[in-house]
Amino acid sequence: MLEMLIAGFTAVLTFKIILLIVLGVILGLIFGSIPGLTATMAIAICLPITYGMEPAAGMSLLMGLYIGGVSGGLIPAILLKLPGTPSSIATTFDGYPMAQKGLAGKAFSYAILASFFGGLLSIIVLILISPPLGNLAVQFGPFEYFAIVIFSLTLIASLSGDSISKGIMAGLLGIGFAMVGSAPIDAFPRFTFGFSSLDAGFNLLPVLIGLFAISEILLTAEQKMKTKLKADYSNSGYRLTIKELAGQGWNFLRSSLIGLGIGILPGIGGGTSNLVAYAAAKNQSKNPEKFGTGIPDGVVASESSNNAAIGGALVPLVSLGIPGDTVTAMLLGGLVLHGLQPGPMLIQTHGDIVYGIFAALLIANVFMLAFLYLGMRGFIKLLSIPQHILLPIIITLCVVGAYGVNNRLFDVGALLFFGVIGYLMMKFNFPLTPLVLGFILGPLLETNLRRGLMLSQGDFTPFLTEPIAAAFLLLTFFSLFFKFWKNRKNRKDLNVTDHNNVTS
Amino acid sequence: MKGKISRSILIIAMLLLSVILGACSEKEASNQSAGKEGPKQTSEKSSYPSKPIQVIVPAGAGGDTDLNARLLGKYLEKELGQPIVISNVNGAGGSVGAKQVLDSNPDGYNVLFFHNSLLLNKILGLVDYSYDSFKLAGISLLDQGNTFIVNSKSKFKDLKDMIAYAKKNPGKVTIATEVGGFTHLQLKALEKDQGIKLNIVDVGSASEKITALMGNRVDIVPTSLGLVTDYIKSKKFRTLGIMAKDRVDLMPDVPTFIEQGANVSFEKFFFYGFPKETPDDVVEKFSKAVEKVVNNKEYIEEAKKSLVTPTYMNPQEAFDYIKETDEYYKELNSDQ
């Protein structure tokens, strides 16, 4: 193991490959930080370039892009309340309020360290125990996925802000939007109204960027017309004390494990992990009401989980040749074009390359930390660019990104459509996150329900009797019950204090 | 102070951008110059191609369609002297990408690269166009390794075993597919030929099928042999045979279904299709270039690795071949 890793490092520690990793991380950070451009796109663009390289060199570049692309999203999330990638939605919840309080520097420090350690932990897990974890992941079938998705959907309750009923409405709206296009399994077109461009439904990226970025820009534009807003970002410190860091230990570990777990399961992915980790941190916190007002816990939860999902997603790829998300699917294609047949033998037949990939990941993670730390002061200065110049540029990049998803102009239309939806929802105080969660999880729920029923030939009982599925459903039940009970208690307490006030 | 820093950031950003753009245009320029030196005599007849050609792959990056398209594209660039840009337009079983090519400008710079599923989308009534809505530029390769795989601990030693068991236990053999996909049709054909009833379940894409087989959720997975060689070598999975007409040189030890008494044969073919109004000489020129690539030794050597058989059919041959296939599929689907 250790020898292999050392061999991996020696293969990768050449000037050319280090340069490629550096380039990959920088390019990845740029793609990640621009709303609309993602790690997936960075890899799609660079994939053909790697065909001409040695396998180890090519894969090193791609690993740099992957790590950079997932990490870069934290920059606009904290500074502008725009999630740069789907994996940093939850970073906006507390990162931006922190920045508004003049703590942008601290928010960055927390986010960057969380990203680094989350990534590091997941890479170590990947190197040490990926074969058993991969074998565990393949035990998850439709019944298990169904239960996990149900569990994740109930998180809407924690992420819906003031009004749970509005949260549920937004969640259902998200599921509704996800139903547009070809139905899962039989591909029958639904809600397309005869427009063939709707056959494939809405893509996640334009929906997400429209809802969070375009709507936010519309809102800013409106506020600008009324008042001249100027927040002061200059007096922020960057340093974190040991005590502050140690206080995040358990939160960090829990969030990383959630990210790792969700990453390992093929098909769920980093877009969900940050939201689940955030909700878990909020539910377990002693003061959940402070979440959303700018506390470091939220930033740490989101950023450690999304980077931990990287190592997670690579587990089934490396150990079994199964891609967990769009990025790893492309990495798999890259391996095949280099003449490597992905599968359970990859680690034996091409151990040199696999360990080279591990080494590249570790190196890229360090460079990510270094570049973000060095760049931090610079990013904050970005805010000194007047918004009437910065925001139109961002809109342009969003449009480019939406078009780049599938090379279709339709996605640009969808982007603007969801921008208006998001704007209206914010105007009427509807939370946006449940909509995204519904949009991502709705199709997973439907597909796995139908697949499960095909497998059991129409019998519903396995959904309740399969052990892993049953465990998740019980967990769902208890977490809902607990939430309900807590709300009741809070209300009672309030009533009592109200009563006291009246009598006194 | 502030202005200075933001200016320097701007400069760095512009530098990075120019490096990226520079790299791209350099590549283009070198390709263009190669094109000018290349086929000069033909340029009097038609100047096609004078700009990059976009090949639409209606499937995700990294899949077999995508890999085949990219490998062919690499060699086509040399033949045509223009960059071949592979665009993945994914969604709705490939119909989104196919439709995009049909609606595109018929100038020879938009071409579809796809396989059998195009026919199926029409037969299942999901779209109203098929192979005859395109001007075919020919077939470039065949995948004859369509196979059934089982877990190595499976009780089925070969196809005969499986059929015998299925005859005694109708609906008990669970077999994975993607409903409406190519493998679904293979299962229908086998059920019809042998008079058996299988429990056909949808588990999703090729890699999800492998996951399901590893997790023992299904008994059999129909897939392409080229996608699972590593699993077979590592003795995790076994093959029950392939659906080719005769044994295939690339995999001489694998028996066919026909040898084992099941009259079922399928080939996956990959073709290029232009919009209907594309000029004939343009399509012909593209087709000739495909022919040269398919006969190129280097290309054949590289294609072998994924167990596909480079095979050239000119537009007319391809049309007849696909027409015959289409009629067979329709017949299979008519009496379900």
Interface residues (C-beta under 8 A of the other chain):
Chain A: I26 L27 I30 A44 L47 P48 Y51 N135 A137 V138 Q139 F140 G141 G181 S182 I185 D186 A187 F188 P189 S196 D199 A200 G201 P266 G267 P316 L320 G321 I322 P323 T326 A329 M330 L331 L332 G333 G334 V336 L337 G339 Q341 P342 G343 P344 M345 L346 T349 R377 G378 K381 L382 S384 I385 N406 N407 R408 T447 R450 R451 M454 L455 Q457
Chain B: K2 I5 S6 I9 L16 I20 G60 A61 G62 G63 D66 L67 R70 L71 K74 I86 S87 N88 V89 N90 G91 A92 G93 S95 V96 K99 Q100 N121 L124 L126 G171 T174 V179 G180 N199 I200 V201 D202 V203 G204 S207 E208 I210 T211 A212 M214 G215 R217 V218 V228 T229 D230 Y231 K233 S234 K236 K305 S306
